[in-house]
């Protein structure tokens, strides 16, 4: 029997097709499969329509070795996963008396009588193996169809997660091949997706000729372009060595634009640098309204380096709380590099911190001019090296401009704290 190489996930439930519910189960399933070297080829969300679900199962079986369905195993009329899989496989549904007994005992343990509707959860396609669910009423199912495998799991995460781990360990690992997957990421900022791709493209060409297959997926996130790297290898030593080398090669290509080789956000990276150096930081925010400080303090343990923050939205506040001269604001305007520098220096002096940040700008949607359009933001970082200030023009609406400004401010701190500034 050939080893399992590829998989598809089908998330079942009409609620997942609405804007109020997200499919998070696929993340846990993908992690369990990738650990065995089984690559996820497709992920599909299907509503509670039997014909649509059957079509999705049939299509997935034609393309991959393993199909994992999650959801639709409850007792109600719209729980149709068992029926759809039975339709595709041409297997009759049969009641499993042992499941009925377990369901009755579960209800009895809470001094309740089992509703007859729950008998639906005991209907099993002929030949299926039962997967115990210690945290819920719906058992899972493991079905072998020739060389293919179909796994049915309940939707609640607290039920699904231990079940997929057990199935991966006890049933899928013996069928998995020798190849394993090793994954990492290089996170970049300050580059557009096209510019980042242009820098990385020559590296891809070299990787195509590499001994071990190296795959890259690009993910454009707000103010960050992430490059997810996957290496497939037959042994851990070779895989990890190839992964480390590929991540280092990408980082070298991106230079200072690369800020992490793991899942940390910019606020975590900056926090780690501040903690390592024993530095403290304070912020004076105008257009970002405290968002920068919120991001910094989202990191556990940030009290070790975040000293204080002020939101100085008005010109009067900039003068009263930071000592920014009114004449400076009058001459250059509130959104200007001289004012941003004065804000950074003012908060640093008053807080007695190693670093002070000043942010002032026009988040929109109004307030822009021809000279200073919406999205114009001046950011200053004042520290032992002096004061560095720069003006950017960020795209998008108000929320996007605010986030981009905080990302740029954090990145300015990161660059200032680089190895040559240790």
N, C-alpha and C positions, 0 to 999 in steps of 0.2 A: 504494500500500500504506500503510495507516494506521500512525502511529508507535506504538511500544511504550509502554504507559502503566502496566501492572500486571503483577505477577509472583507466583509461588508457588514455594516451596522444598519439596522432598520429600527428607528425610534417610532413607536406606535402611539397615536393619540391625537385627536383633533385639537385638543388644547395646545399642543405644541405648534400648531399652525396659526396661533393668535399672537399678538404682541406682548401678552402678559406672562407667557411661560417659555422657559428655555430648556433645551435638551442638554443637561449636564451629565447624564449617564454615559454618553459616548466617550467622554474624557477618561473615565475610569476603565471602560472596556478597552479603549485604544491603548492605554498604558499597560494593561495586563497582556494584551496581544503583542505589542511591540517588544516587551521584555522577553518574549519567546521567539523573536525574529519574524513574527507574522505581520506583514504590512497591510495596513488598512487601505483599501482601494476606493471604496465609496461609503458615503454616509447619507442616509435618506430619512426624511420625516414623512410619515404617511398618516392620514386621518383614519377615523373609525369607519371605513367603508370596505367591506369584505373583498369586493372585486379589485379595488386599488391595492389592497394589502397583498392579495394573491399575486397580482401582477408584479409587485415589487420583489416578492420572494422568488418568483420564477426568474426574473431578470437577474437577480443577484446570484442565484445558483448557477446560471449559465456563465458567470464571469469569474467567480472566486471559489476557493476551497471551503471557506467557513462563513456561515451567515449567522449573525447574532441579532436577535430581535429582543427589544425591551419594551415592556408595557403591553396592555391589552390582555392580561391574564386574570382579571378580576371576575366577579360573579355576575356582572350586569350584562344586559343585552348588547351593549356596544363594546364589550370585551371580546374581540373576534380573532385574536392572534392564533389560538389553537385551531379554530375552524379553517382559517386561511391556509395555514401550513398543511393541514390534513388534505385540503382540496388540491394543493399543488403536488403533494406526494402520492395522492391517490390512496391514502390510508384511512380506514374508518376510525372514528372516535369511539373509545370504549371507556366505560367508567372503571376507575381503579378503586376497589373497595378499601384498600389500605389508606388512600388519601382521604376518603370519606371518614374513616375512623379517626384519623388524625385531626381532621377539621372538627368533628364532634367533640373530641377531647379538648381541643383548644378552646372552644366556646364554653364547654363545661367547666374548665378551669377558672372561668370568670363568672360562673353561675348563670350562664346563658344557654338557651337552646339554639342550635344551629339552624338558621333559616334554610329552607329547601333550595333557595336560589344558589347557595354556595356549592351545591353538588356539581354545578357547571365547572368548578375548578378541579374536579376529579376526572374530567373527560380528557383522555390522553390518546394521541394518535398511536395506532398499533405499532409496537416495537420500540416506542420511546423509553428512555431511561429517566427515572424520576430524580430530580435534584432537590434535596431538602431545603426548606426555607425556614430557618429558626426564628426569623423576625417578622413573619407575616403568614397569611393564609394561602397565598398562591405559590404552589411548588414550581420550580423550574423544570425544563425538559431538555434532554440531550438526545438528539436523533442522528443516527448514521444512515446516510443514503448513498450507497456505493462508496466512492472515495470522498464524498462531501459530508460535511457536518453542519447541523442546524442546532442552535442553542436558543431556547426561549427563556427569558428572564422577566421577573416582575418589574414594574416601573419605579416604586419608591427607592431612592438611593440607599437608604439604610438596609434594605433587603437585598438589593442588587449587588452592591459592592463586595460583601463577603462571599456571595455566591459566585461571582465571576472569578474571584481570586482562587476559590476552591476548585472550580472547573478548570482553570488554567493550569493549576498545579497537578491535579489528579488525572485529568483526561486529555487536555490539549498538549501539555509538555511532551508526553510520550510520542505524540504524532508530529511534533514540530521537528524541523530539520536541524542540522548542526549550525546553520547560520544564525547569528544574533544581530540585533540592531543597536547601534550606539549613537546617541543624539546629543547635540549641543546647539548653542545659539550665539551669534554675535549681534549685539544691539548697537545701532548707530543713530546719531542725531545730527541735525544741521545739514542734511543732504535731502534732496528730493529723491523719489523712488527711481526715476530715470537716471539721475546722476550716480546714485549708489550702484545701480545695476551696471552702468557703463564701467565703473571701476572694477566690479567683481567679474565681469565677463571673461577677461583673459585667464582668470583663475579657473573658471569652469572648464575652459578648453584643455588646460593641463590635467584637470581631474578626470576628464573623460578617458584619458590614456593611463590612468592610475591602475595599479594592480587590484586594489579593492574598490568596489563601486561606492561613489560618494554622490549623494543627492542633496540638492539645496532647494528650499522653499522660501520665498520672500513674502514677508507680511508687513504691509504698511499700516502702522498704528499712528495715532496722533503724535506728531513731533518726533517720531521714531520709525526707522526702517529696520526690521529684524530679519536676519538671515538664519534660518533653521537648517542645520547640517545633520545629515544622517549617513552613517557608515555601516555597511553590512559586512560582517567578517565571521569566519569560522571559529575564532578563539578570542577570548577577552583581551589578551595582550596585544594582538595585532589590531583589533578594533579600536581600543582606547588609544593606542599610539597613532593610528591614522586619524582619529578624530581630533586629538590634541594638535597634530601637525596642520590639519585643515583649518581649524579655528585660528591658530596662530597666523597662518597665511592670510586669512581674510582680515584679521585685525591689522596686519602690516599694510595691507592694501588701503584700508580705511583710515589708518593713522589716528589722529586725535578725534576723529568722528566716531570711532568705536568706543563705547563707554562701558560695556559689560559683555562677558562671555557666559552669562547665566541669566536667570529669569528676573534678576533684580531690576527695579525701576530706578530712574535717575535719582530720586530722593534717597533710596537705599544706598546707592553708590556714593553719593555725596556725604551721607551720614557716616558711612564706614570710614571715609577719608578723614572727616573731621574728628571722629573718635580716635583713629589711629594716631593722629598728630596732636591730640589734646587741645584742639582749637574750639572756640565758641563762635556762635553766629547770631546776628540779630537782623531783622528786616524792617524796612520802611516801605509800605506798599500803598500805591494810589489806585491805579486802574485795575489791579488784580484783587483788590478788596480782601486780602488775607488768604488767598488761595495758595500762595507760595508757602506761607507758614503752616497752613493746613497740610500740605503735602509733606513738609519736613517732619511734622509731628505725627503723621500717620505711621512713622517707623517706630516700633517699640524701642524704648531706651533713649529716645531722642532728647530727653531732658538733660542728658549728659553734655549736649552741645548747643541746643537751642536756648538762648537766654531770654529774649523777648521779641515782641513784634508790635508795630503800630500801623494802623490804617489811617493815612493822612490824605483823605479824599479832597478836601478843600485846600485852597491856597493858604488860608488862615491857619489851618492845622499844620501845614508844612512849616510855617514860620514859628508857631507857638510851641510845637512839640519837638521840632528838629533843629530849629535855629536857621532855617533857610531864609536868607535875606529877602524881604519883600521886593527890594530893588532888583534882585537877580531874576525873580519871577517876572517882574514887569519888563525887564529888558529882553529876556530870552523866551518867555512863556513857560507855563508849568510843565509842558511836555518838551523837554530839552535836555541835552547832555549836561549842561552846567547845573541844572536843578537836580537831576538824578544823582550827580556826583555829590552835591551838597546834602541830599537826603541820605546817601550811603555813609558819608562821613559823619553826619549828625547823629544817626542811630548808633554807629559804632562808638563814637565818643561818649554818648550818654549811657550806653549799655556796658561799656568797658569790655567789649568783645574783640576777638581776633579779627573778625570779618563783619562788615556791614554791607547790606544790599539795599539799593534804592531802585524802585520801579515806578515809572510814571508814563502814562500813555493815553491813547484814545481807543477804547474798546468798541465804540459804536453802539447802535447803528448810526447815530448822528454825532456832530461835534468835529468832523473832519474838515479840512480845508485843502486847497490845491497844494499848498506847501507841506501840510501835515495831514495826509489822508487817514481815514479810519484804518486802524491796525498799526499805526505808528507808535512804537514803544521805545523809550530810552531806559537802558538798564546799566546800573553802575555797581561794581564790586570793589569795595575799599578794604585793603588789608595791609599786611606788612610790606608788601611789594609796591604799595602805592594804590592809586585808584584807576581802575580800568572801566571805561564807559563806551557804550556802543548803542547806536540807534538801528532798530530793525523795523520793517513793515511786514506784519503778519497777515495772512489771508483769512477769510472766513468771517463768521458772525461773532457776536460778543463773547460767547463761551469759548469758542475756539481761540480767539485772540488772547483771552486771559490764560488759557492753558499753555499756548505756545510761548507766551511771555514768561511764565513760571519755568517752563522747560529750558528756555534759553538762559534764564538767570541761574538755575541750578548748574547748567552746563558751563557757564562762565566760572562758577566757583570750582567745579571739577577741574577745569583746565588750569586755573590758577593754583590748584593744589597738586598739580602733576608732579612727576618724579623730581623735576628740577626745582620744585618749590618745597620739597619735604622739610 
